[in-house]
Amino acid sequence: MSSHAILEHKNLTHFTSKPTTNKIIFDGYYGQLNTGDDAFIEVSAWGAATYWNTTNNFFLAKALPQIKQEASCFQKKIFPGQHVLEKLIQLVKTDAVISSGGSTFEKPQKIFHIRNLAILKKALSSSFKLGAIGVSLGPYKNAEDERAVVKYLRRLDFLALRDEYSFQLALSYNLPYKPINAFDLAALLPMIYGNSSGVTGHQTQEKTIGISACYFERYRGLTELDREVQRETYLKQLLLEVTKITNTKLRFFEFNGHSTVGDKVITASIINFLKAHQVDNIEFIPYNPNTSYIYNKVLECNLVISVRLHASMFACFGNVPFFLFEYHRKCADFLESVGYNEAYRIGDSTQEIQKAVEQIITILDDRNKYIPPTQIVNCKEKALKNFTSISI
């Protein structure tokens, strides 16, 4: 039996809780046409059904991606204040409010945010649960924001963190419960979709490099736009040099399809640059609300080069070689957690381009020469703690 099968068997067979009628409200950055956040919805719904026996849970989103479990979200808005009213109605019927997935603990929330409303219900119901899974903490804009977040964290019944930095930070807060050292929810996608990859013949005959690019600084209101320029220039040159040696297809993913903070502008810039240099073997995969479709398109690739963290996560846990631009602390944390080979790290476009080109060509020529991360199974086990270490 494979390590993946053993992991799945071990964690599915030990769970013996009786079916319940509990219903959960999940809070996160949902319904914004972001594949990474769509994955959080998929895994949250699956994990709740599999480990907590809760179904038809409610996600605070204007629309949901296509997922395998039954779930609901806000109805189409037809009058002012409708979604606040819907939150209140759902809150009356729910047994728990859980913040699930992503960087959602950076600042205090507005007065009618579900977290503030849930605090009121918790004061009235001793059985009501308030918690968070698969989340990170910070970065905070200032000390005041951090104090506000910590004040909320103290009201939770449980907190499962997705990275070591956030876990250690939570420990420093001396919370009235023990934080859970978990991992990113996306690591569990193979348990939902399967774990096909080039090792088992999932890839197409034509060699394909998957690319996921994004801007960061401009969308966060930062002034260091020179880093963006350096990153984009490096990626353009890296791909151009690779195509000079091999006619590998370049498959560009629009992981974020948002009209103002999405990936379309930077992706178009890179594609236009390559076409101007007579590179024509290019494919564009637009954002798709079917997360499993994007997941499988990533797994068809022989290798992935990404700026977006979750494009690399899809590749990593789908057993596809990958290179990740470390534009943010969370990227370095992820690589260290999965036991990524130091020789492959390109930093934030700091590795010498020719070295990266040689590594990419070597892996494309012979997949067996790729040294995979050493802690993938361990990270999946930690990701499962988001569900197995918590009772609803």
Legacy VTK file of the C-alpha trace (Angstrom):
# vtk DataFile Version 3.0
C-alpha trace
ASCII
DATASET POLYDATA
POINTS 392 float
0.000 0.000 0.000
1.361 3.462 -0.914
2.190 6.046 1.762
-0.768 8.114 0.513
-3.142 5.158 0.835
-1.830 4.339 4.311
-2.314 7.961 5.372
-5.871 8.054 4.035
-6.797 4.661 5.531
-5.370 5.526 8.925
-7.264 8.779 9.230
-10.587 7.693 7.750
-10.988 4.448 9.658
-10.245 5.815 13.128
-13.018 8.412 12.992
-16.107 7.004 14.706
-18.229 10.001 15.726
-21.963 9.519 15.368
-23.749 11.455 12.601
-24.993 14.830 13.764
-27.268 17.567 12.505
-24.732 20.287 13.212
-24.346 23.031 10.670
-21.287 25.236 10.232
-20.820 28.735 8.876
-17.425 28.983 7.170
-15.773 32.378 6.973
-12.969 33.248 4.575
-11.944 35.117 1.456
-14.475 33.264 -0.641
-16.253 33.897 -3.921
-13.534 36.168 -5.340
-12.556 34.023 -8.367
-9.357 32.840 -6.706
-8.477 29.169 -7.246
-6.467 28.955 -4.019
-9.414 30.176 -1.961
-11.767 27.948 -3.951
-9.625 25.034 -2.787
-10.265 26.075 0.827
-14.007 25.806 0.192
-13.626 22.378 -1.411
-11.512 21.009 1.427
-13.575 22.637 4.185
-16.816 21.147 2.872
-15.181 17.736 2.373
-13.467 17.735 5.763
-16.623 18.792 7.600
-18.620 16.005 5.955
-15.906 13.368 6.385
-14.701 14.074 9.913
-17.478 16.066 11.584
-20.479 14.549 9.805
-21.855 17.990 8.926
-23.309 18.655 5.488
-24.959 21.514 3.621
-22.790 24.006 5.461
-22.968 27.731 4.726
-20.063 29.659 3.196
-19.932 33.438 3.455
-19.639 34.038 -0.284
-21.722 35.621 -3.026
-21.050 32.555 -5.184
-19.430 29.155 -4.719
-17.062 27.265 -7.000
-18.043 23.807 -8.206
-17.367 21.461 -5.285
-18.148 17.838 -4.527
-20.081 18.416 -1.293
-23.441 20.119 -0.963
-23.115 23.663 0.420
-24.889 27.016 0.304
-23.964 30.702 0.187
-25.633 34.104 0.001
-28.574 34.484 -2.354
-28.381 37.019 -5.147
-28.629 40.458 -3.578
-31.897 42.269 -4.284
-32.096 44.816 -1.441
-29.637 46.734 0.817
-28.613 44.895 3.960
-29.807 41.541 2.608
-26.555 39.714 3.270
-26.382 41.006 6.845
-29.896 39.669 7.373
-28.913 36.330 5.818
-25.935 36.100 8.158
-28.179 36.619 11.149
-30.655 33.988 9.955
-27.867 31.478 9.306
-26.255 32.268 12.651
-29.462 31.355 14.487
-29.436 27.922 12.811
-25.727 27.151 13.082
-23.712 25.308 15.721
-20.299 26.761 14.836
-18.585 29.591 12.997
-15.187 28.625 11.624
-12.679 30.821 9.821
-11.184 28.438 7.287
-8.125 28.897 5.109
-5.844 31.747 4.210
-4.448 34.975 5.598
-7.629 36.232 7.246
-6.166 37.321 10.601
-4.342 40.530 9.775
-6.703 43.201 11.110
-9.952 43.684 13.083
-13.231 43.228 11.225
-16.171 45.588 10.729
-19.043 45.593 13.223
-21.395 43.352 11.224
-18.704 40.841 10.283
-19.674 37.275 11.149
-16.924 37.065 13.767
-18.407 39.900 15.802
-21.919 38.521 15.438
-20.690 35.055 16.465
-19.182 36.476 19.664
-22.667 37.572 20.681
-24.119 34.126 20.048
-21.294 32.470 21.943
-22.176 34.592 24.970
-25.718 33.176 24.828
-25.001 29.526 23.983
-22.519 27.330 25.833
-22.614 24.649 23.118
-21.832 27.051 20.270
-18.289 26.685 18.847
-16.057 29.438 17.499
-12.767 28.570 15.829
-10.340 28.738 12.926
-8.569 26.123 10.792
-5.867 26.298 8.134
-5.147 29.975 8.784
-2.066 32.130 9.217
-1.551 35.112 11.507
-0.422 38.554 10.313
1.354 40.414 8.955
-0.193 43.222 10.963
-0.198 46.841 9.863
0.461 48.023 13.407
0.419 46.956 17.061
-3.192 48.048 17.448
-4.334 45.637 14.743
-2.382 42.823 16.363
-3.992 43.494 19.749
-7.441 43.426 18.156
-6.718 40.074 16.472
-5.339 38.570 19.683
-8.437 39.728 21.552
-10.576 37.787 19.078
-8.307 34.725 19.171
-8.818 34.532 22.928
-12.539 33.973 22.358
-12.019 30.925 20.142
-12.489 27.312 21.153
-9.768 26.124 18.766
-7.142 27.493 16.398
-5.308 25.378 13.788
-2.440 27.189 12.052
-1.144 26.457 8.569
2.515 27.443 9.021
5.216 27.224 11.659
5.652 30.983 11.979
1.964 31.492 12.786
2.003 28.566 15.211
4.925 30.003 17.157
3.283 33.429 17.119
0.081 31.934 18.530
2.063 30.248 21.304
3.532 33.620 22.246
0.031 35.015 22.805
-0.605 32.657 25.756
-4.094 31.801 24.516
-6.507 29.978 26.884
-6.279 26.826 24.749
-3.492 24.992 22.946
-3.058 26.060 19.283
-2.793 23.231 16.732
0.305 22.984 14.563
-1.468 22.039 11.321
-0.833 22.855 7.655
-2.477 24.425 4.605
-5.812 22.846 3.664
-4.782 22.536 0.004
-2.447 19.674 0.957
-5.576 17.510 1.269
-6.767 17.961 -2.325
-5.216 14.617 -3.423
-7.504 12.870 -0.928
-10.480 14.421 -2.705
-9.384 14.434 -6.341
-6.796 11.653 -6.409
-3.038 11.920 -6.696
-2.330 11.325 -10.385
0.921 12.698 -11.756
3.662 12.110 -14.282
4.854 9.141 -12.232
1.646 7.297 -13.077
1.305 8.516 -16.648
-1.154 11.361 -16.023
0.827 13.796 -18.155
0.276 14.275 -21.873
2.797 13.186 -24.495
3.903 16.735 -25.216
6.212 18.171 -22.565
4.448 21.007 -20.737
5.587 23.660 -18.276
2.841 25.181 -16.143
3.222 28.854 -15.231
1.290 30.875 -12.669
2.257 34.548 -12.386
0.803 37.326 -10.255
1.455 40.806 -8.995
1.677 41.313 -5.255
3.070 44.659 -4.131
0.712 46.848 -6.153
-2.363 44.982 -4.933
-1.266 45.339 -1.305
-0.631 49.074 -1.617
3.139 48.637 -1.222
5.623 50.993 -2.831
8.372 48.500 -3.694
7.182 48.007 -7.275
10.761 47.519 -8.435
10.549 44.029 -6.912
7.586 43.273 -9.160
9.501 44.471 -12.197
12.511 42.364 -11.259
10.340 39.289 -10.666
8.452 39.653 -13.948
11.613 40.343 -15.938
13.311 37.300 -14.453
10.360 35.045 -15.282
10.188 36.335 -18.854
13.895 35.757 -19.398
13.819 32.341 -17.712
11.025 31.110 -19.978
12.662 32.581 -23.065
15.950 30.810 -22.329
14.153 27.501 -21.718
12.279 27.756 -25.040
15.565 28.330 -26.865
16.603 24.821 -25.824
13.314 22.928 -25.961
9.964 23.352 -27.714
8.102 22.530 -24.507
4.562 23.913 -24.341
4.095 26.813 -21.938
0.735 26.501 -20.172
-0.228 29.721 -18.384
-2.774 29.548 -15.577
-4.998 32.400 -14.487
-5.267 31.249 -10.872
-6.987 34.483 -9.910
-9.647 35.716 -12.310
-10.625 38.847 -10.373
-11.039 41.837 -12.688
-8.908 44.224 -10.621
-6.505 42.102 -8.545
-6.260 39.024 -10.760
-3.541 37.524 -12.941
-4.682 38.500 -16.428
-2.553 41.649 -16.836
0.776 40.133 -15.827
0.052 36.906 -17.704
-0.735 38.833 -20.893
2.472 40.836 -20.462
4.592 37.680 -20.274
2.810 35.985 -23.174
3.162 39.077 -25.385
6.870 39.264 -24.560
7.401 35.637 -25.535
5.395 35.939 -28.734
7.453 38.983 -29.694
10.465 36.662 -29.472
8.826 34.057 -31.740
7.692 31.721 -28.955
4.371 30.296 -30.174
3.834 27.024 -28.288
1.691 28.735 -25.646
-1.585 27.782 -23.982
-3.717 29.939 -21.676
-5.980 28.356 -19.037
-8.414 31.018 -17.760
-9.814 30.967 -14.249
-12.307 28.151 -13.844
-14.706 27.721 -10.890
-14.213 23.959 -11.172
-11.169 23.579 -8.919
-10.676 19.918 -9.839
-10.319 20.943 -13.501
-7.493 23.364 -12.669
-5.930 20.823 -10.315
-5.808 18.190 -13.035
-4.502 20.658 -15.600
-1.628 21.399 -13.219
-0.976 17.686 -12.789
-0.756 17.259 -16.560
2.345 19.464 -16.539
5.826 18.007 -16.444
6.987 20.922 -14.331
5.472 24.051 -12.759
7.004 27.503 -12.290
4.890 29.784 -10.149
4.646 32.978 -8.207
1.264 32.029 -6.756
1.786 29.828 -3.711
-1.166 27.520 -4.350
-0.084 26.713 -7.891
3.066 25.270 -6.324
0.996 23.517 -3.658
-1.136 21.846 -6.318
2.049 20.678 -8.022
3.824 19.649 -4.831
1.059 17.452 -3.447
0.208 16.181 -6.937
3.826 14.986 -7.238
4.803 17.402 -10.035
8.262 19.078 -9.967
7.973 22.787 -9.231
9.878 26.036 -8.756
8.410 28.787 -6.560
9.254 32.488 -6.447
9.655 33.411 -2.775
7.962 36.806 -2.955
6.534 36.498 0.577
7.550 34.871 3.865
4.777 32.299 3.449
6.499 30.936 0.325
9.778 30.303 2.130
7.869 28.794 5.070
6.079 26.420 2.698
9.286 25.255 1.005
10.968 24.628 4.336
7.938 22.769 5.699
7.701 20.344 2.761
11.448 19.661 2.775
12.107 21.282 -0.593
15.575 20.715 -2.030
17.700 23.802 -1.366
19.431 23.449 -4.741
16.166 24.237 -6.541
15.317 27.407 -4.616
15.265 30.455 -6.873
14.461 32.912 -4.079
12.658 36.031 -5.171
14.293 35.880 -8.625
17.748 35.809 -7.041
19.131 32.524 -8.363
21.343 32.868 -11.424
19.054 32.308 -14.417
21.352 29.900 -16.233
21.436 27.588 -13.220
17.629 27.534 -13.086
17.446 26.872 -16.834
19.812 23.916 -16.515
17.779 22.446 -13.661
14.529 22.818 -15.588
15.946 21.209 -18.739
17.429 18.334 -16.716
14.051 17.582 -15.107
12.206 17.846 -18.440
14.674 15.418 -20.017
14.509 12.919 -17.151
11.826 13.169 -14.469
13.738 10.666 -12.313
16.503 13.230 -11.799
14.130 15.473 -9.846
14.632 15.279 -6.082
11.128 15.629 -4.569
10.360 17.310 -1.227
10.972 14.974 1.693
8.136 15.960 4.045
5.033 15.663 1.840
3.416 12.835 3.830
4.157 14.617 7.100
2.539 17.813 5.807
-0.586 15.902 4.744
-0.813 14.404 8.222
-0.498 17.879 9.740
-3.159 19.217 7.343
-5.559 16.530 8.551
-5.197 17.895 12.090
-7.411 20.781 10.943
-10.229 18.245 11.230
-9.046 15.282 13.303
-7.868 17.379 16.260
-11.181 19.205 16.578
-14.663 18.132 17.650
-17.764 19.964 16.473
LINES 1 393
392 0 1 2 3 4 5 6 7 8 9 10 11 12 13 14 15 16 17 18 19 20 21 22 23 24 25 26 27 28 29 30 31 32 33 34 35 36 37 38 39 40 41 42 43 44 45 46 47 48 49 50 51 52 53 54 55 56 57 58 59 60 61 62 63 64 65 66 67 68 69 70 71 72 73 74 75 76 77 78 79 80 81 82 83 84 85 86 87 88 89 90 91 92 93 94 95 96 97 98 99 100 101 102 103 104 105 106 107 108 109 110 111 112 113 114 115 116 117 118 119 120 121 122 123 124 125 126 127 128 129 130 131 132 133 134 135 136 137 138 139 140 141 142 143 144 145 146 147 148 149 150 151 152 153 154 155 156 157 158 159 160 161 162 163 164 165 166 167 168 169 170 171 172 173 174 175 176 177 178 179 180 181 182 183 184 185 186 187 188 189 190 191 192 193 194 195 196 197 198 199 200 201 202 203 204 205 206 207 208 209 210 211 212 213 214 215 216 217 218 219 220 221 222 223 224 225 226 227 228 229 230 231 232 233 234 235 236 237 238 239 240 241 242 243 244 245 246 247 248 249 250 251 252 253 254 255 256 257 258 259 260 261 262 263 264 265 266 267 268 269 270 271 272 273 274 275 276 277 278 279 280 281 282 283 284 285 286 287 288 289 290 291 292 293 294 295 296 297 298 299 300 301 302 303 304 305 306 307 308 309 310 311 312 313 314 315 316 317 318 319 320 321 322 323 324 325 326 327 328 329 330 331 332 333 334 335 336 337 338 339 340 341 342 343 344 345 346 347 348 349 350 351 352 353 354 355 356 357 358 359 360 361 362 363 364 365 366 367 368 369 370 371 372 373 374 375 376 377 378 379 380 381 382 383 384 385 386 387 388 389 390 391
